[in-house]
Amino acid sequence: MSPDRKTTLRDIAGELGISISQASRALNRKPDVAPEIRAKVLALATERNYRNISGKHTKTIGVLVPWMNAALLPYLNQVILQTKARKLQLLFIPPNGFPLLDSQLIDGALVINSRIPPEWCCGYNIPLVVVNQFGWTLDNIGCVFPDADGESRLVMEHLIQLGHRKIARLRRTVATERELNRGLGEFFRIADQYGIRESVRNLCLEGDAEFEQALRHLLAEGFTAFIIIPMEWTALSMKIIHDSGKEIPRDVSLITYEESSFSLFQTPPLTTLAFDYPELVRNALDQLHLEMCGQNGKSQIIVPTKLLVRGSTGLCPQ
């Protein structure tokens, strides 16, 4: 076979002495294929860099996830629902599972809440879209983001309208400056606009102990409103506020990120920023479809975030 000619399904079937339909069923993970035949088909297809170029097969999307946690589940639920509606197959890939992208003949990939490893640019040319990753990315890769600046505007304007002036934004320290600063410029811009720049605070903290110490100090300094960025600090922040003799929202207003199984059921129910997960995933899959068809889409897609106002924010105490 000429090295310049792309391998076809007929080539794979002919070399293995099986029918084209058998080869197709093996590649598409149909159940009615002997395991030894499936293994041979996948091995040969990988060796020949076969990419199902006919376009008639069932497309398979690899979803690379960093770890399983509450922040990831809403994305995965939407990925499962929307890929099923589009008749796409799914393969979930752990952080160390990059070789699966070749061995399992993935047509395209989504990376959710995770950094892209450096080996991507030298080892893979599979269409890729990243979702909610504000850290280091590669050039010419489609990205779908929640609107970080919009989030800052929503929470700051809501709290300022309630009369709060001493507002603190607390987040966990992260690996990249880009992620660390997401939404921060807009946070300070709104503070400048309302003349309260000197009375707002942004803190990046290492762990629970440092977070607790910082929050207790801020409460002692008279801060009345807090924006807690990592979901996992929400319950801890409520406990610290209560233990400090403060009541939400009488003394302190609290805004965090939405967790559907938690936020609504607290006392009081939490005011939260809620990502539009269906829209984030829809945009990501639309972009990935374009790239799998050899077309270029948008390099960045920004999806608005909603502010769900509930009982944890109230008028600033006099």
N, C-alpha and C positions, 0 to 999 in steps of 0.2 A: 504493500500500500504506500502511495506517495506520502511523504511526511507533511506535505502542505494540504492534503485532503482531510477534512474532518471525518471522524469515525461516525458511522451511521448505525442504527439499530440492526439493519440487515448484516453489516459487517460483524457485529458481535454474535448474532445468532448463527451466521455461517461458520465462523471460526470455532464455535463451541458445538456445532452440529445439532442445534435445537431450532425450533420454529421461532419466527419473529414474535408471535403472540406469547410464547413462553418467556422470551427475553423481556418483552414489554411488561408482563405480569411480575417478573422478578424485580425489575427496576422500580415498579410502582408499588412494591410490597404487598401484592395480592396474596391471599392465603393459600391458593391452590398451586403452589410451586414447591418442589422438593427443596429442602434446605441446602443440599449440596449443589443443586443447579443455581439457586439464588446466590450462593457464595461465589461460584465461578463467574456468574454474570457481573456481579458487583466488582469483583477483583479485576476482570478484564476491562470493564467500563472505566474504572479508576485509572488503570494503566494507560489506557488510550485517551484519557481526558474527555470521555464522552459526556456531552452536556444536553442530551435530549433535544437536539436542535430542530427537530420536526415541529415542535410546538404543540403536538397532538396528545402528549402525555399529561398525566395529572401532575401539576406543579407541586413541589415540596419546598416549604419555607422553614429554614432553620431559625430558631429563636434562641439567642444567646443571653443567658441570665446570670447575674453575679451570685445571688443567693436568694433563698426564699424568705420573704418577710412580708409584713402587712402592706408595705408601700408597693410591692411588686404585684400582689394578687389582682388588684383591679385591672392592671394592664393585661395580665395573662388571661383573665376571664374574657376580656374584650377580644383578644387575639384568637382565642378558641371559638368564640361566637362568630366573629367576622370572617375568619378563614373557612369555617364550615359553610357559611352562606356563599362564599366565593368558590366553593369546591376545591379548596387547597388542602394539601396534607401538611402536617406539622411535625417537626422534630425539635424537642427542647434539648439544648446543648449546655452543659455546665461550663464553668470558666476554663477548665483545662481540656475541653473537648474540641478544640479547633480542628484536629485531624478528621473529625467526622464530616466536616464540610466537604471534603473530597471523597472520603470512603462511602458516604451515603448519598452522593450525587445531589447536593442541594442546589436548587435553582436560584435562590436568593435568600438573604438573611436579614433579620432584625436584631439589633442590639438594644436592650432595654436597661436603663439605669446602670450602665457599666462602661468602662473605658474600652477603647479599641486597642488590642495589643499591637505592638510595633510590627510583628511578623505578618500582619494582614497585608501591608503594602507590597511585600516581596513574595508572599506565598499564595495569595488568592486574588482572583479577579472576578469573584462572584458579586452580583449586584447586592448592595448593602445600604440599609437606612438605619440611622441611630435615633433612639427616642429618649427624651429627657436625660441627655448627657451634656452637662455644662463643663466638662473637663476637656482634656486634650482630644482633638479629633484630627483626622487626616483631611487633606485637601480633596475637594470634589466628591465628597460623600454627603448624601442628603441627610438632613437633620430635622427632626420635628421636636419643638420645644413648647412647654407651657410658658405663658407670657410672664416672665419674672418681673419685668418693669410694671406691667399691669397689676400684678399682685401687690407690689409695694404701694402703688397709687390707691388701690382699693382699701387696704388696711389703714394707711395713714389718713386718708380723707375721712374714713368712717370714724376713727378714733378722735381726730381733731374736731369733727363736727359734734362729738359728744363732750367736748371741752378738755380733753386730755392734752397736756403739754410735755409731761415727763414720760416719754415713750422709749422702751428698750426693746431691741431686736436681738435675740439670742439664738445662735446656731452652733452646730458642731464644726470643729476644724476639719477641713477636707484637703485632698491631696493637691488640687490645682488652684491657682489664683483665679482662673476664669470661673470656676464653680463657686469659690469662696465669695466672689464679688457679684454673683448673680442677683440682680434687683437692688443692689446696694446704692448705686448712683442715684436711682430714682427715689429711694428712701430718703436720702439726704437732700435731694432737689425739692421734694415736697416740704421737708422741714424748713428749708431756706425760704420757700414760697410763703409759708405761714409765719416766718419769723421765730421759729423755735429750734433752730439748728444747734444752739448751745445746750439745749435741754433734752436732746435725744441721744441714745447710746446704741452702738452696735458692738456686740461681743462675740468672739469666736472662741469656743471652749473645748477642752480636750475630752472630758468624760463627765460622768455623773457627779463626782465629788466636786470638781471645779464648777460645774453648772450650779449645784446647790449653793456653794459658797457665794457665787456671783449673784444669784437671784436673791439671796438673803440680804446681801449688801445693798442691792438696788431697792429692795423694799424698805430698808432702814433709811435710805436716802430720800424716800418719798415718791418714788416712781409709781405711777398709777395704771400704766398700761404696758402689756408685754406681748410681743410677737414671738412665738416659739416655733422654730422652723422644723427640727426633726420630730416626727410623730412620737418617737419612743420617749421623749421627755415630757409629754403632755401630762400623764398621770403624776409624775414626779413633781412637776411645777404646781399642780393643784394641791398636792400634799404640803409642799413647802409654804405656799401661800396660806393654807389653813393653819399650819403649825405656827406661823408668824402672827397669828391673831387677826388675820385679814379675811374678809368675806368677798367672794365673787358673786355678782359684779358691784356690790355696794362700795367696796374699797378699791378693788383692783379689777381691771378689764383684761381678758385673756383671749388671744386669737392664735390658733394653731392650724394645722392642715387636717383636712377631713379624713376620718377613718370610719366608714359606714357602720361597722359593728361596735363602735365605741363612742363617737362624738355626740350623737343624738341622745344617748342614754345616760349621760353624766348629769350630775346635779350641781349647777345648772347645765342644761345642754350647751355645747360649745359652739361659739362662733368660729367658723373655719373657712379656709381657702380650699375650694374643691376643684381638682383637675377635671377637665372634660375628657374622660378616658375614651368614650366612644369616638370622639372627634380626633383625638391624638392618634389612635390606632387606625382609624379610617384614612387619615392623611398619610400615615406611614405606609399602609398597604397600597394606596393609590400610587405613591411615589415609587415603591418597590416594583409594582406592576409595570410602570413606565420603563424603569431601568431594565427589567427582565425582557422587555420588548425592544431593547436597544435605543430607547429614547431618553433624553435628558429632561428631568423635571426641575423643580425649584431646589436651590441649594439649602435654603432654610425656610421652614414653615413654622409660624408662631400661632399657637392656639390659645385663646383667652381662657383665663381661670375665673371661676365664680366665687363671690363672697357670700356665704350662707350665714346670715345674721340670726343668732339665737340668744340664749340667756346669759352668756358669759361676758358680754360687753354692755356697759351702761354708762350713764352720765358720770363725769369726773366728780369725785367728792369735793365739796367746798372746804 
